[in-house]
Protein backbone atom coordinates (compact mmCIF):
# COMPACT_ATOMS: atom_id res chain seq x y z
CA UNK A 1 0.00 0.00 0.00
CA UNK A 2 1.42 3.36 -1.03
CA UNK A 3 1.61 6.04 1.62
CA UNK A 4 0.05 9.39 0.89
CA UNK A 5 2.02 12.10 2.61
CA UNK A 6 1.54 15.67 1.44
CA UNK A 7 2.95 19.08 2.21
CA UNK A 8 1.49 20.53 5.42
CA UNK A 9 0.73 17.06 6.86
CA UNK A 10 1.64 16.59 10.53
CA UNK A 11 3.75 13.47 10.92
CA UNK A 12 6.15 11.41 12.98
CA UNK A 13 9.45 11.37 11.15
CA UNK A 14 12.79 9.60 11.41
CA UNK A 15 13.78 11.70 14.44
CA UNK A 16 11.58 11.98 17.53
CA UNK A 17 8.98 14.69 17.92
CA UNK A 18 6.12 16.13 15.89
CA UNK A 19 6.94 17.27 12.36
CA UNK A 20 5.22 19.08 9.52
CA UNK A 21 5.99 18.21 5.91
CA UNK A 22 7.16 21.15 3.79
CA UNK A 23 8.37 19.33 0.66
CA UNK A 24 7.81 15.97 -0.99
CA UNK A 25 10.31 14.91 -3.63
CA UNK A 26 9.02 12.15 -5.92
CA UNK A 27 9.60 10.89 -9.44
CA UNK A 28 13.26 11.80 -9.56
CA UNK A 29 16.12 9.68 -10.84
CA UNK A 30 18.24 8.18 -8.10
CA UNK A 31 21.95 7.64 -8.65
CA UNK A 32 21.31 4.21 -10.14
CA UNK A 33 19.22 5.81 -12.89
CA UNK A 34 15.89 4.53 -11.59
CA UNK A 35 13.04 7.00 -11.79
CA UNK A 36 10.26 7.18 -9.27
CA UNK A 37 11.45 4.45 -6.94
CA UNK A 38 12.04 6.77 -3.99
CA UNK A 39 10.07 9.45 -2.22
CA UNK A 40 11.87 11.85 0.08
CA UNK A 41 10.01 13.75 2.78
CA UNK A 42 11.36 17.11 3.98
CA UNK A 43 9.87 18.13 7.31
CA UNK A 44 10.40 20.52 10.17
CA UNK A 45 9.87 19.77 13.83
CA UNK A 46 7.72 21.91 16.10
CA UNK A 47 8.10 19.93 19.37
CA UNK A 48 10.38 17.18 20.63
CA UNK A 49 9.28 13.97 22.31
CA UNK A 50 8.76 15.85 25.61
CA UNK A 51 6.37 18.27 23.87
CA UNK A 52 8.79 21.17 24.24
CA UNK A 53 9.36 23.70 21.47
CA UNK A 54 12.20 22.29 19.38
CA UNK A 55 12.59 23.54 15.82
CA UNK A 56 14.65 21.51 13.40
CA UNK A 57 14.40 20.14 9.89
CA UNK A 58 15.34 16.90 8.17
CA UNK A 59 14.86 14.78 5.10
CA UNK A 60 14.26 11.04 5.04
CA UNK A 61 12.72 8.29 2.97
CA UNK A 62 8.93 8.09 3.13
CA UNK A 63 9.22 4.67 4.79
CA UNK A 64 10.31 6.45 8.00
CA UNK A 65 7.33 8.83 8.03
CA UNK A 66 3.90 8.17 9.49
CA UNK A 67 0.90 10.46 9.82
CA UNK A 68 0.12 11.74 13.28
CA UNK A 69 -2.42 9.82 15.35
CA UNK A 70 -5.69 11.60 16.12
CA UNK A 71 -4.70 11.69 19.80
CA UNK A 72 -1.39 13.47 19.07
CA UNK A 73 -3.02 15.73 16.49
CA UNK A 74 -5.51 16.93 19.11
CA UNK A 75 -2.66 17.30 21.62
CA UNK A 76 -0.77 19.39 19.05
CA UNK A 77 -3.77 21.67 18.47
CA UNK A 78 -4.03 22.15 22.24
CA UNK A 79 -0.28 22.87 22.48
CA UNK A 80 -0.52 25.50 19.72
CA UNK A 81 -3.52 27.14 21.39
CA UNK A 82 -1.80 27.22 24.81
CA UNK A 83 1.48 28.54 23.32
CA UNK A 84 0.33 31.29 20.94
CA UNK A 85 3.87 32.52 20.09
CA UNK A 86 5.22 29.12 19.08
CA UNK A 87 3.22 28.47 15.92
CA UNK A 88 3.94 31.84 14.23
CA UNK A 89 7.65 31.32 15.02
CA UNK A 90 7.42 27.81 13.61
CA UNK A 91 5.85 29.10 10.38
CA UNK A 92 8.72 31.63 10.07
CA UNK A 93 11.35 28.95 10.69
CA UNK A 94 12.83 27.80 7.39
CA UNK A 95 15.55 25.54 8.73
CA UNK A 96 18.86 24.92 7.07
CA UNK A 97 19.20 23.79 3.47
CA UNK A 98 19.64 20.03 3.36
CA UNK A 99 22.22 19.11 0.75
CA UNK A 100 22.64 15.78 -0.99
CA UNK A 101 26.28 14.65 -0.90
CA UNK A 102 27.85 12.28 -3.42
CA UNK A 103 31.26 10.86 -2.52
CA UNK A 104 33.45 9.12 -5.10
CA UNK A 105 36.60 7.35 -3.92
CA UNK A 106 39.82 7.57 -5.90
CA UNK A 107 43.10 5.77 -5.43
CA UNK A 108 45.74 8.08 -6.88
CA UNK A 109 48.49 5.57 -6.21
CA UNK A 110 47.18 3.46 -9.11
CA UNK A 111 49.02 5.71 -11.55
CA UNK A 112 51.10 7.77 -9.13
CA UNK A 113 49.04 10.92 -9.67
CA UNK A 114 49.74 13.61 -7.09
CA UNK A 115 46.91 15.33 -5.27
CA UNK A 116 47.93 18.63 -6.90
CA UNK A 117 47.69 17.08 -10.39
CA UNK A 118 44.35 15.49 -9.46
CA UNK A 119 42.98 18.85 -8.28
CA UNK A 120 44.20 20.59 -11.42
CA UNK A 121 42.49 18.02 -13.67
CA UNK A 122 39.23 18.20 -11.73
CA UNK A 123 39.19 22.00 -11.65
CA UNK A 124 39.48 21.99 -15.44
CA UNK A 125 36.87 19.25 -15.95
CA UNK A 126 34.31 20.87 -13.65
CA UNK A 127 35.22 24.55 -14.01
CA UNK A 128 31.64 25.67 -14.78
CA UNK A 129 29.72 23.24 -12.58
CA UNK A 130 28.43 26.07 -10.37
CA UNK A 131 26.74 27.93 -13.24
CA UNK A 132 25.36 25.00 -15.22
CA UNK A 133 25.12 22.19 -12.71
CA UNK A 134 25.66 18.55 -13.62
CA UNK A 135 23.56 15.43 -13.17
CA UNK A 136 25.17 12.27 -11.81
CA UNK A 137 25.10 10.76 -15.31
CA UNK A 138 26.92 13.84 -16.70
CA UNK A 139 29.50 13.63 -13.91
CA UNK A 140 30.05 9.92 -14.64
CA UNK A 141 30.45 10.65 -18.35
CA UNK A 142 33.05 13.38 -17.71
CA UNK A 143 35.00 11.11 -15.35
CA UNK A 144 34.85 8.19 -17.81
CA UNK A 145 35.90 10.30 -20.81
CA UNK A 146 38.84 11.73 -18.86
CA UNK A 147 39.91 8.19 -17.90
CA UNK A 148 39.78 9.15 -14.20
CA UNK A 149 37.35 6.27 -13.77
CA UNK A 150 40.40 4.00 -13.90
CA UNK A 151 41.44 5.51 -10.56
CA UNK A 152 38.07 5.01 -8.88
CA UNK A 153 37.99 2.61 -5.99
CA UNK A 154 35.24 0.78 -4.10
CA UNK A 155 37.33 0.63 -0.96
CA UNK A 156 37.89 3.44 1.50
CA UNK A 157 40.81 5.50 0.28
CA UNK A 158 42.37 8.81 1.18
CA UNK A 159 41.15 10.79 -1.83
CA UNK A 160 37.46 11.58 -2.12
CA UNK A 161 35.80 13.63 -4.82
CA UNK A 162 32.67 15.03 -3.20
CA UNK A 163 29.83 16.58 -5.20
CA UNK A 164 27.17 18.72 -3.52
CA UNK A 165 23.55 19.03 -4.63
CA UNK A 166 22.34 22.09 -2.72
CA UNK A 167 19.02 21.54 -0.99
CA UNK A 168 18.26 18.53 -3.24
CA UNK A 169 17.93 20.71 -6.35
CA UNK A 170 16.16 18.85 -9.16
CA UNK A 171 15.99 19.66 -12.87
CA UNK A 172 14.15 17.40 -15.32
CA UNK A 173 13.68 14.85 -12.52
CA UNK A 174 17.43 14.63 -11.83
CA UNK A 175 19.53 15.83 -8.91
CA UNK A 176 21.74 18.75 -9.94
CA UNK A 177 25.24 19.10 -8.48
CA UNK A 178 26.74 22.60 -8.51
CA UNK A 179 29.77 22.25 -6.29
CA UNK A 180 32.60 19.81 -5.70
CA UNK A 181 35.27 19.36 -3.05
CA UNK A 182 38.41 17.29 -3.06
CA UNK A 183 39.03 15.64 0.28
CA UNK A 184 42.49 14.28 0.98
CA UNK A 185 43.05 12.46 4.27
C-alpha positions in Angstrom: 0.0 0.0 0.0 1.4 3.4 -1.0 1.6 6.0 1.6 0.0 9.4 0.9 2.0 12.1 2.6 1.5 15.7 1.4 2.9 19.1 2.2 1.5 20.5 5.4 0.7 17.1 6.9 1.6 16.6 10.5 3.7 13.5 10.9 6.1 11.4 13.0 9.5 11.4 11.2 12.8 9.6 11.4 13.8 11.7 14.4 11.6 12.0 17.5 9.0 14.7 17.9 6.1 16.1 15.9 6.9 17.3 12.4 5.2 19.1 9.5 6.0 18.2 5.9 7.2 21.1 3.8 8.4 19.3 0.7 7.8 16.0 -1.0 10.3 14.9 -3.6 9.0 12.2 -5.9 9.6 10.9 -9.4 13.3 11.8 -9.6 16.1 9.7 -10.8 18.2 8.2 -8.1 21.9 7.6 -8.6 21.3 4.2 -10.1 19.2 5.8 -12.9 15.9 4.5 -11.6 13.0 7.0 -11.8 10.3 7.2 -9.3 11.5 4.4 -6.9 12.0 6.8 -4.0 10.1 9.4 -2.2 11.9 11.8 0.1 10.0 13.7 2.8 11.4 17.1 4.0 9.9 18.1 7.3 10.4 20.5 10.2 9.9 19.8 13.8 7.7 21.9 16.1 8.1 19.9 19.4 10.4 17.2 20.6 9.3 14.0 22.3 8.8 15.9 25.6 6.4 18.3 23.9 8.8 21.2 24.2 9.4 23.7 21.5 12.2 22.3 19.4 12.6 23.5 15.8 14.6 21.5 13.4 14.4 20.1 9.9 15.3 16.9 8.2 14.9 14.8 5.1 14.3 11.0 5.0 12.7 8.3 3.0 8.9 8.1 3.1 9.2 4.7 4.8 10.3 6.4 8.0 7.3 8.8 8.0 3.9 8.2 9.5 0.9 10.5 9.8 0.1 11.7 13.3 -2.4 9.8 15.3 -5.7 11.6 16.1 -4.7 11.7 19.8 -1.4 13.5 19.1 -3.0 15.7 16.5 -5.5 16.9 19.1 -2.7 17.3 21.6 -0.8 19.4 19.0 -3.8 21.7 18.5 -4.0 22.1 22.2 -0.3 22.9 22.5 -0.5 25.5 19.7 -3.5 27.1 21.4 -1.8 27.2 24.8 1.5 28.5 23.3 0.3 31.3 20.9 3.9 32.5 20.1 5.2 29.1 19.1 3.2 28.5 15.9 3.9 31.8 14.2 7.6 31.3 15.0 7.4 27.8 13.6 5.9 29.1 10.4 8.7 31.6 10.1 11.4 29.0 10.7 12.8 27.8 7.4 15.5 25.5 8.7 18.9 24.9 7.1 19.2 23.8 3.5 19.6 20.0 3.4 22.2 19.1 0.8 22.6 15.8 -1.0 26.3 14.7 -0.9 27.8 12.3 -3.4 31.3 10.9 -2.5 33.4 9.1 -5.1 36.6 7.4 -3.9 39.8 7.6 -5.9 43.1 5.8 -5.4 45.7 8.1 -6.9 48.5 5.6 -6.2 47.2 3.5 -9.1 49.0 5.7 -11.5 51.1 7.8 -9.1 49.0 10.9 -9.7 49.7 13.6 -7.1 46.9 15.3 -5.3 47.9 18.6 -6.9 47.7 17.1 -10.4 44.4 15.5 -9.5 43.0 18.9 -8.3 44.2 20.6 -11.4 42.5 18.0 -13.7 39.2 18.2 -11.7 39.2 22.0 -11.6 39.5 22.0 -15.4 36.9 19.2 -16.0 34.3 20.9 -13.6 35.2 24.5 -14.0 31.6 25.7 -14.8 29.7 23.2 -12.6 28.4 26.1 -10.4 26.7 27.9 -13.2 25.4 25.0 -15.2 25.1 22.2 -12.7 25.7 18.5 -13.6 23.6 15.4 -13.2 25.2 12.3 -11.8 25.1 10.8 -15.3 26.9 13.8 -16.7 29.5 13.6 -13.9 30.1 9.9 -14.6 30.4 10.6 -18.3 33.1 13.4 -17.7 35.0 11.1 -15.4 34.8 8.2 -17.8 35.9 10.3 -20.8 38.8 11.7 -18.9 39.9 8.2 -17.9 39.8 9.2 -14.2 37.3 6.3 -13.8 40.4 4.0 -13.9 41.4 5.5 -10.6 38.1 5.0 -8.9 38.0 2.6 -6.0 35.2 0.8 -4.1 37.3 0.6 -1.0 37.9 3.4 1.5 40.8 5.5 0.3 42.4 8.8 1.2 41.1 10.8 -1.8 37.5 11.6 -2.1 35.8 13.6 -4.8 32.7 15.0 -3.2 29.8 16.6 -5.2 27.2 18.7 -3.5 23.6 19.0 -4.6 22.3 22.1 -2.7 19.0 21.5 -1.0 18.3 18.5 -3.2 17.9 20.7 -6.3 16.2 18.8 -9.2 16.0 19.7 -12.9 14.2 17.4 -15.3 13.7 14.9 -12.5 17.4 14.6 -11.8 19.5 15.8 -8.9 21.7 18.7 -9.9 25.2 19.1 -8.5 26.7 22.6 -8.5 29.8 22.3 -6.3 32.6 19.8 -5.7 35.3 19.4 -3.1 38.4 17.3 -3.1 39.0 15.6 0.3 42.5 14.3 1.0 43.1 12.5 4.3 
